[in-house]
Every structure is written in C-alpha cells, then in structure tokens.
Amino acid sequence: MNTTDLLDQIEKKGSFLCIGLDTDQEKIPPHLLDEPDPIFAFNKAIIDATHHLCVAYKPNTAFYEAYGLKGWESLSRTIEYLNSSYPHLLTIADAKRGDIGNTATRYAEAFFNDLNFDAVTVAPYMGRDSVEPFLKFPDKFTILLALTSNAGAFDFQTREVDGQALYKIVLETALTYEHSDRLMFVVGATKAEFLKEIRKIVPEHFLLVPGVGAQGGSLEEVCKYGMTDRVGLLVNSSRKILYASREKDFAEAAAREAEGLQKAMKKELIKRG
Ligand SMILES: O=c1ccn([C@@H]2O[C@H](COP(=O)(O)O)[C@@H](O)[C@H]2O)c(=O)[nH]1
C-alpha cells in the first residue's frame, strides 16, 4: 500500500477513519464465546459491518499477545481476512516496537513479511538504528510515536531539551532518516492544540491520531489544526465503536458509531474543498 492508494480510498469513502481492533475477550458479546475463535469471530463481524466506512484497521497487538499462542492465531486470522477480503484497506499493527538494529529487523520482518501488515507503530526512544530497519521495506509505513494521547506524554515528550520540546526533536530527527517518506507519526487527538506546531515540521506526512471517542479528543479540533491539502490524517477510534453494544446487534451498533464519525469526516473533507 502506498500514499496514492490511501488517498484514493479516503476520497472514495469520504472517510479517514481507522478502526482500532482492540478486541477484549471480556468485553465482546457473551454469545461469541462459544465460537472456536471468539476474537476472530468478533473482528470478522465488525470488519464486515464497517469496511465501507473506514480506510484502515489497527489491531493493537497487546490484546492478542495477552492470550499467548491463541491470541497470535486470532491476530494472524484477522490480518489474513483483511488482506484477502478487503485488500484496499490499510492495516496497522499497533505494536509500538523499538530495539537495536538486528532485533528491529526481526520485528519488521514479523509484521511486514510474516503477518503482511501495511504499517507498524514504533517507539522512537532508541533512535535511528532502531527505526531505519523498518523503513527499508517499500510500500510499508512506519508510524513513529511523536506526541501520544495519554497524560504521561507530559513526562518526557513535551520536556525541553536544548530549548526545544522533545517531540519536536523526534519529528525533526526522524526526517533525516533514510526513506523518511515512509514515515507517519502518532499524535494524540487529546493534544490537538499542538498540531499547528507539528504541521510546521511535518507539513506533508500522514498522522495517525488516536484518542477520538473513549479518550474524548475532538475530531473537529484535529481537523482544524492537522488537516492538509492531501488530508494527512488517519483518525482512530477503538472502544467507542467496538463496544457500542454487547448484544447480538453488536456489529450493527458498531457500524452506526463508525457511520457517525464517517459523516463528520466527510463534512471536514468537503470544508477543505
Ligand atoms: O498515543 C497513543 C498511541 C496509541 N494509542 C492506541 O490507540 C487506541 C485508542 O483506543 P480508544 O479505545 O479509541 O481509546 C489504543 O489501541 C491505544 O493503545 C493511543 O490511544 N494513544
């Protein structure tokens, strides 16, 4: 998947929604627990009900790793289903990896080659040699954490180093990495007011913006400060969509939530012209 394909999907669907597949066995409808793979059964129903409203899906790997081998199999079935049934959608492994070069290479192979995700989230703390192994893969995106949505973001990310906020240093330094055109950046929707400054450093790159929905971030604020001529935004919502209902109508309820966001996104796209 490349940026042109992604933009094509955004224009076609009037949406830049990413649905987070943070599938928690304790929160899915109880009737699904009789299925051989309840997590996959839930994901498949959600995907079938919402694929026309979004341009990306983002399983957070923690929700699969928590169940060991079984969880990894659910993740593998989910990505295979997405790639075979809806190949035009962007798939993001939210894994937040980051390690020394040879280890980073194996992480990249795991998510890009073995599982065949289009993108993976990476933590920038270990620097260039921990990120560049991911960037070597053509037609894949590496999504670097820049300014996260949680309160702990203020512990380090906004602290000044030599007179400049650390998240800005992350953005500027990442632009010097080889194949930096294959980067996207995570910026939390709860930090929308920072987007104006962020856009001065990365005017063109796509931003993955989690935090709309359960975390209370505002789509309108994100668009006001973060949208570019080529959209440049993927806005994620997970729990608010996934757990709209715990009854048999869970997939339809999820689709209604997703549709609400898609309609709001379409308005923002029209405003942009
Ligand atoms: O800064 C960040 C980075 C990642 N996330 C992840 O996004 C989703 C958000 O889920 P909601 O249920 O919509 O709150 C989740 O997987 C987080 O781990 C984030 O929230 N903030």
The ligand as an SDF file (V2000), in Angstrom:
LIG
                    3D

 21 22  0  0  0  0  0  0  0  0999 V2000
   -0.8680    7.9710   21.7790 O   0  0  0  0  0  0  0  0  0  0  0  0
   -1.4810    6.9150   21.6050 C   0  0  0  0  0  0  0  0  0  0  0  0
   -0.9740    5.8720   20.8690 C   0  0  0  0  0  0  0  0  0  0  0  0
   -1.7320    4.7650   20.7000 C   0  0  0  0  0  0  0  0  0  0  0  0
   -2.9700    4.6610   21.2210 N   0  0  0  0  0  0  0  0  0  0  0  0
   -3.7430    3.4260   20.9600 C   0  0  0  0  0  0  0  0  0  0  0  0
   -4.8900    3.7850   20.1680 O   0  0  0  0  0  0  0  0  0  0  0  0
   -6.0320    3.0610   20.6130 C   0  0  0  0  0  0  0  0  0  0  0  0
   -7.0500    4.0180   21.1920 C   0  0  0  0  0  0  0  0  0  0  0  0
   -8.1750    3.3130   21.6530 O   0  0  0  0  0  0  0  0  0  0  0  0
   -9.5420    4.0300   22.1660 P   0  0  0  0  0  0  0  0  0  0  0  0
  -10.3530    2.8920   22.6850 O   0  0  0  0  0  0  0  0  0  0  0  0
  -10.1840    4.6930   20.9790 O   0  0  0  0  0  0  0  0  0  0  0  0
   -9.1700    4.9870   23.2220 O   0  0  0  0  0  0  0  0  0  0  0  0
   -5.4890    2.0390   21.6130 C   0  0  0  0  0  0  0  0  0  0  0  0
   -5.1080    0.8770   20.9170 O   0  0  0  0  0  0  0  0  0  0  0  0
   -4.2570    2.7140   22.1820 C   0  0  0  0  0  0  0  0  0  0  0  0
   -3.3140    1.7930   22.6550 O   0  0  0  0  0  0  0  0  0  0  0  0
   -3.4700    5.6840   21.9630 C   0  0  0  0  0  0  0  0  0  0  0  0
   -4.6070    5.6410   22.4710 O   0  0  0  0  0  0  0  0  0  0  0  0
   -2.7070    6.7980   22.1340 N   0  0  0  0  0  0  0  0  0  0  0  0
  1  2  2  0
  2  3  1  0
  2 21  1  0
  3  4  2  0
  4  5  1  0
  5  6  1  0
  5 19  1  0
  6  7  1  0
  6 17  1  0
  7  8  1  0
  8  9  1  0
  8 15  1  0
  9 10  1  0
 10 11  1  0
 11 12  2  0
 11 13  1  0
 11 14  1  0
 15 16  1  0
 15 17  1  0
 17 18  1  0
 19 20  2  0
 19 21  1  0
M  END
$$$$
